[in-house]
Amino acid sequence: MKTLVAFAALFVALAGGCGGDSVGGGNDAPVQTADASGPVDGDLTISQWPLFIDPGNDGTVADFESETGVTVEYSEEINDNQQFFGKLQPSLENGESGGRDLITVSDWLAAQMYDRGYLQRLDYSNLPNVEKNLIPALQSPAADPEREFTVPWQSGMTGLIVRTDIAPEVDSICDLFDPKYKGRVTMLEEMRDSVPMTLKCMGIDPDEASEDEWLDAVEKIEDAADSGQIRRFTGNDYTEELKAGNVDFVLGWSGDAVLLDDPDIEFVMPEEGCMLWSTSMEIPVGASNAAAAHAWINYVYDPEVQADIAEYVNYVTPVAGVKEILRERDPELASNELIFPSEEYTADCTFEPVLDGPLGEKVTEAFADVVSG
């Protein structure tokens, strides 16, 4: 079994693909450093994805509240990046956060938001745990080379989540397009997942794909959607389809398979490989409690706290020292490929693509037309 260092080495090779498309504003857009000088108290509102933290009275949120006296409103309101951004953008355009102090979006979207002046720089004098414990492989992504406005929350893999009691034979991205499963599969609304994975099915490396190949992949998805092959496009809500037995398998995110807590639902690494990604924490403009937001970020970068989170969510942790802690708690968990993937396990995986400029605009628009029907 390879260590986290091996996965870190893989991230170093792929981190250049972490960047986001510039969509206006530019780096001359007004940006400020969040004021974290006040007391750590009051209310903290966090916007997060579902199934992304250990819950309950003994969970990380409750422990943070107990240690700091801060009251946390933890809202699992993010279903996919673009949908959430569309909801938040009108407030951000007016310099307001919509009541949110901390959000968690993919690095590529964070880069877009920063370019528009929607995110604040972080004050690292209040983030000693991040400076000490952020794994080297995630310290300098193209989306935010100095980690000025993002701190990784979790990383993961996009692959297949399969109901093995119904479709145990599924192991390829191309199975999504097999008429045998017509109407029994879903794909993601996230273009940077669905289209590159379709390119992989077509035998094309997303990092090397031409414009025509990108658009051919979108057309392949469109044909599948029009024929009823694809039941629908989803965000995190594909978990409901799986639990209800409405689908045989989905294109989904690695940790969710474990969190569904069903022995018949498993994450399957496609034979063509996966997409690698990171979601990060950001403080939006207009946030009313930057001090508590910094305290939260610093708190979850304590390896002991992060081990609790990793133990529950089963995503790739960005914090050094967690594997050693889990090895003491649960040796089997410390060998879990979903938390500490080996180099062999991710050998055919690639990072979510940048898609700058006109190509990105064309592919994004074409795929949005498919999703909207």
C-alpha positions in Angstrom: 0.0 0.0 0.0 1.4 3.4 -1.0 1.3 6.2 1.5 -0.3 9.6 1.2 3.1 10.8 -0.1 2.5 8.8 -3.3 -0.9 10.4 -3.8 0.7 13.7 -3.1 3.2 13.1 -5.8 0.4 12.4 -8.2 -1.3 15.6 -7.2 1.9 17.5 -7.9 1.9 16.2 -11.4 -1.7 17.1 -11.9 -2.2 20.3 -9.9 -1.6 22.4 -12.9 -5.1 21.4 -14.0 -6.7 22.9 -10.9 -7.2 26.4 -12.3 -10.4 28.1 -13.2 -11.7 29.9 -16.3 -11.5 33.7 -16.0 -15.0 35.0 -16.5 -14.8 38.7 -15.9 -13.5 41.1 -13.4 -9.9 40.1 -13.8 -7.3 40.4 -11.1 -7.8 44.2 -11.0 -11.2 43.6 -9.4 -11.3 45.0 -5.9 -10.2 42.4 -3.4 -9.7 42.8 0.4 -8.2 40.8 3.1 -10.8 39.4 5.6 -10.6 41.2 8.9 -10.1 38.3 11.4 -8.9 40.6 14.2 -12.1 40.5 16.3 -13.1 38.0 19.0 -14.0 34.5 18.1 -17.6 34.5 19.2 -21.1 35.1 17.9 -22.7 33.2 15.0 -20.9 31.4 12.1 -22.9 30.4 9.0 -21.2 27.8 6.8 -22.5 26.7 3.3 -21.4 23.1 2.5 -22.2 20.1 0.4 -24.2 17.2 1.9 -22.5 14.3 3.6 -19.2 16.2 4.0 -18.6 16.2 7.7 -19.1 14.0 10.8 -22.5 14.9 12.3 -24.2 14.7 15.7 -23.5 15.7 19.3 -20.0 14.3 19.1 -19.3 15.6 15.6 -16.9 18.4 14.6 -19.4 21.2 14.5 -20.6 20.4 18.0 -17.0 20.1 19.3 -16.1 23.5 17.7 -19.1 25.1 19.3 -18.2 23.7 22.7 -14.5 24.8 22.5 -15.2 28.3 21.1 -18.6 29.3 22.2 -19.5 30.1 18.6 -22.9 29.1 17.4 -22.7 27.4 14.0 -25.4 27.3 11.3 -24.2 24.5 9.1 -26.2 24.5 5.9 -25.9 21.6 3.4 -27.2 23.8 0.6 -24.7 23.1 -2.2 -25.9 20.6 -4.7 -23.5 21.6 -7.5 -21.1 24.4 -8.1 -22.9 26.4 -10.8 -26.3 26.1 -9.2 -25.0 27.4 -5.9 -23.1 30.2 -7.6 -26.2 31.3 -9.4 -28.0 31.4 -6.1 -25.3 33.4 -4.4 -24.2 35.8 -7.2 -26.9 38.5 -6.9 -25.9 39.1 -3.3 -22.1 39.0 -4.0 -22.6 41.5 -6.8 -23.9 43.9 -4.2 -21.0 43.2 -1.8 -23.1 41.0 0.4 -22.7 37.3 1.3 -26.4 36.5 1.8 -25.7 35.8 5.4 -22.9 33.3 4.7 -19.5 33.6 6.5 -17.8 30.6 4.8 -18.5 28.7 1.6 -17.0 25.5 0.1 -16.8 25.3 -3.7 -14.4 23.7 -6.2 -11.1 25.4 -6.8 -12.0 26.3 -10.4 -15.1 28.1 -9.4 -13.3 29.9 -6.5 -10.8 31.3 -9.1 -13.7 32.7 -11.1 -15.3 34.2 -8.0 -12.0 35.8 -6.9 -11.4 37.3 -10.3 -14.8 39.0 -9.9 -13.9 40.3 -6.5 -16.4 38.0 -4.7 -13.9 36.4 -2.3 -11.7 37.9 0.4 -8.0 37.1 0.9 -7.3 35.0 4.0 -5.3 36.2 7.0 -2.7 33.5 7.6 -1.7 34.9 10.9 -4.9 33.3 12.1 -4.3 30.0 10.3 -1.2 28.4 11.9 -2.6 24.9 11.6 -3.0 25.4 7.8 0.5 26.6 7.4 1.8 23.7 9.4 -0.4 20.8 8.1 -1.6 21.4 4.6 0.0 18.7 2.5 2.6 20.0 0.0 0.8 18.7 -3.0 -2.2 21.0 -2.5 -0.2 24.2 -1.5 0.1 25.7 -5.0 -2.7 24.9 -7.4 -3.0 26.9 -10.6 -6.4 28.2 -9.4 -4.8 29.8 -6.4 -1.0 29.4 -6.4 -0.4 31.1 -3.1 -3.6 29.8 -1.4 -4.5 33.4 -0.9 -8.3 32.9 -0.9 -8.8 29.1 -0.7 -8.0 26.4 1.8 -8.8 22.8 0.8 -11.7 21.1 2.6 -11.5 17.6 1.0 -10.3 16.1 -2.3 -11.8 13.1 -4.1 -12.5 11.2 -7.2 -15.3 11.1 -9.7 -16.1 7.6 -10.9 -19.0 5.2 -10.8 -21.3 4.5 -7.8 -22.9 1.2 -8.4 -25.8 -0.8 -7.0 -23.8 -4.0 -7.0 -27.0 -6.0 -6.1 -28.4 -4.9 -9.5 -25.5 -4.3 -11.8 -22.4 -6.0 -10.4 -20.7 -6.2 -13.8 -20.4 -2.4 -14.2 -16.8 -1.2 -14.4 -16.5 1.2 -17.3 -17.6 4.8 -18.0 -18.9 3.5 -21.3 -21.5 1.5 -19.4 -23.3 4.8 -18.9 -24.1 4.7 -22.6 -25.0 0.9 -22.8 -28.6 0.5 -23.9 -28.9 -2.3 -21.3 -29.1 0.4 -18.6 -31.4 2.8 -20.5 -33.1 5.1 -18.1 -31.3 3.6 -15.2 -28.2 5.9 -15.0 -27.5 9.5 -14.1 -24.7 11.9 -15.0 -23.5 15.0 -13.2 -24.5 18.6 -13.9 -20.9 19.4 -13.4 -19.4 19.8 -16.8 -15.8 19.2 -15.5 -16.9 15.8 -14.4 -19.3 14.5 -17.1 -17.6 15.7 -20.3 -14.1 14.7 -19.4 -15.3 11.3 -18.2 -17.1 10.8 -21.5 -13.9 11.7 -23.3 -12.2 8.9 -21.4 -14.9 6.5 -22.6 -14.1 7.6 -26.1 -10.4 6.8 -25.5 -9.4 10.4 -25.4 -7.1 12.0 -22.8 -9.0 15.1 -21.6 -5.7 16.9 -21.2 -4.9 16.4 -24.9 -8.4 16.7 -26.4 -9.1 19.1 -29.3 -12.0 21.4 -29.5 -13.8 19.0 -31.9 -13.3 16.1 -29.5 -14.7 18.1 -26.6 -17.8 19.0 -28.5 -18.1 15.4 -29.8 -18.2 14.3 -26.2 -20.9 16.8 -25.4 -22.8 15.5 -28.5 -22.5 11.9 -27.2 -24.0 13.0 -23.9 -26.8 14.9 -25.7 -27.7 11.8 -27.8 -27.9 9.8 -24.6 -30.1 12.3 -22.9 -32.4 12.7 -25.9 -32.8 9.0 -26.2 -33.7 8.5 -22.5 -30.5 6.6 -21.8 -29.6 9.1 -19.1 -32.4 9.4 -16.5 -31.4 12.9 -15.6 -28.5 15.1 -14.7 -27.8 15.6 -10.9 -25.7 17.2 -8.3 -25.4 15.4 -4.9 -29.0 14.4 -5.2 -28.1 11.3 -7.1 -27.8 9.8 -3.6 -31.6 9.8 -3.4 -31.9 8.0 -6.7 -29.5 5.3 -5.5 -31.2 4.9 -2.2 -34.6 4.7 -3.8 -33.4 2.0 -6.3 -34.4 4.2 -9.3 -31.0 3.7 -10.9 -28.5 0.9 -11.4 -25.4 3.2 -11.1 -24.4 6.9 -11.4 -21.5 9.1 -12.2 -20.7 10.3 -8.7 -18.2 11.3 -6.1 -16.1 8.7 -4.2 -16.9 9.3 -0.6 -20.7 9.4 -1.1 -20.7 5.6 -1.8 -19.5 5.0 1.8 -21.8 7.6 3.4 -24.9 6.0 1.9 -24.1 3.1 4.4 -25.5 0.4 2.1 -23.4 -2.7 1.5 -24.9 -3.0 -2.0 -23.7 0.5 -3.0 -20.0 0.8 -3.9 -17.7 3.2 -5.5 -16.2 1.6 -8.6 -13.0 2.9 -10.2 -13.7 2.9 -13.9 -11.3 0.9 -16.0 -10.6 4.2 -17.9 -9.7 6.0 -14.7 -11.3 8.9 -12.7 -11.3 12.7 -12.4 -9.5 14.1 -9.4 -10.7 17.3 -7.7 -10.6 19.5 -4.6 -13.2 21.6 -2.9 -11.9 24.5 -0.7 -13.1 26.8 2.0 -13.6 30.5 1.1 -14.7 33.7 2.9 -17.1 35.7 0.6 -17.3 39.5 0.5 -19.8 40.8 3.0 -19.1 37.9 5.5 -20.0 39.3 9.0 -17.8 37.0 11.1 -14.5 36.5 9.5 -12.8 35.9 12.8 -15.0 32.8 13.5 -14.5 31.7 9.9 -10.7 31.7 10.3 -11.1 29.9 13.6 -13.1 27.2 11.9 -10.6 26.7 9.1 -7.8 26.5 11.6 -9.7 24.1 13.8 -10.4 21.6 11.1 -6.7 21.6 10.2 -5.8 20.0 13.5 -4.9 16.4 12.5 -7.0 14.9 15.3 -10.0 16.9 14.2 -9.4 16.1 10.6 -9.1 12.4 11.4 -12.6 12.5 12.8 -13.8 14.1 9.6 -11.9 11.6 7.3 -13.2 8.7 9.4 -16.7 9.7 8.5 -16.6 11.2 5.0 -14.1 8.9 3.4 -12.7 11.5 1.1 -9.0 12.3 0.5 -7.8 14.4 3.4 -5.7 17.5 2.8 -4.1 17.4 6.2 -0.8 15.8 7.0 -0.6 13.3 9.9 -4.1 11.9 9.5 -3.0 8.5 8.2 -0.8 7.9 11.2 -3.7 8.8 13.6 -6.1 6.5 11.7 -3.6 3.7 11.7 -3.8 3.7 15.5 -7.6 4.0 15.6 -8.5 1.7 12.7 -5.7 0.0 10.6 -8.3 -1.0 8.0 -9.5 2.6 7.5 -5.9 3.7 7.2 -5.6 1.4 4.2 -8.8 2.7 2.5 -8.1 3.7 -1.1 -10.8 6.3 -1.0 -9.0 8.3 1.8 -5.4 7.4 0.9 -5.4 6.3 -2.7 -2.3 4.5 -4.0 -0.5 5.6 -7.1 -1.6 2.4 -8.8 -5.3 3.0 -7.9 -5.2 6.5 -9.5 -2.8 5.7 -12.3 -5.3 6.5 -15.1 -6.9 9.5 -13.3 -6.6 13.1 -14.4 -7.4 16.4 -12.6 -10.5 18.5 -13.4 -9.6 20.5 -16.5 -9.1 24.3 -16.8 -10.6 25.0 -20.2 -9.6 28.6 -20.6 -10.9 31.1 -23.1 -13.1 30.4 -26.1 -12.8 26.6 -25.7 -14.1 26.7 -22.2 -17.0 29.0 -23.2 -18.0 26.8 -26.1 -17.9 23.5 -24.1 -19.7 25.1 -21.1 -22.4 26.6 -23.2 -22.9 23.4 -25.2 -23.1 21.2 -22.1 -25.5 23.7 -20.3 -27.8 23.4 -23.3 -27.8 19.6 -22.9 -28.5 19.7 -19.2 -31.3 22.3 -19.6 -32.9 20.2 -22.3 
